[in-house]
Amino acid sequence: MKNKKIDIERNIVEIIRNITNKSIKDRTTNLFEDIDVFEILYILVELERKMHITMGDLFENSDYTVMTIENLTEKIYLNDKLTLV
């Protein structure tokens, strides 16, 4: 199962890099600190498409603190609807 979690994180990092041309080194940094809001929307849409998870699933019982690579990875990993594309 650890490999699945690593794959999720790699996908998130790749999506961020593809959309923003930025490489986020600290997995605990809130993405709102380094990425413009409009780019975050594109990232979320791509996460929905690639991982078949809705924004509702991501933000259910969450707040802005979910917006770190580490927390997004955990939230997606714990979502039982996940299928990587």
NORQUIJO-V294070 format. One record per backbone hydrogen bond with DSSP energy under -0.5 kcal/mol. NH is the residue of the N-H (numbers start at 1). CO is the residue of the C=O. If there is no record, write none. Layout:
# NORQUIJO-V294070
NH&CO + NH&CO
This chain:
# NORQUIJO-V294070
5&1 + 6&2 + 7&3 + 8&4 + 9&5 + 10&6 + 11&7 + 12&8 + 13&9 + 14&10 + 15&11 + 16&12 + 17&13 + 18&14 + 19&15 + 20&16 + 21&17 + 22&16 + 24&22 + 25&23 + 27&25 + 29&26 + 31&67 + 33&30 + 34&30 + 34&31 + 35&31 + 39&36 + 40&36 + 41&37 + 42&38 + 43&39 + 44&40 + 45&41 + 46&42 + 47&43 + 48&44 + 49&45 + 50&46 + 51&47 + 52&48 + 58&54 + 59&55 + 60&56 + 62&59 + 66&63 + 67&64 + 68&66 + 70&27 + 72&68 + 73&69 + 74&70 + 75&71 + 76&72 + 77&73 + 78&74 + 79&75 + 79&76 + 80&78 + 82&79 + 83&51 + 85&50
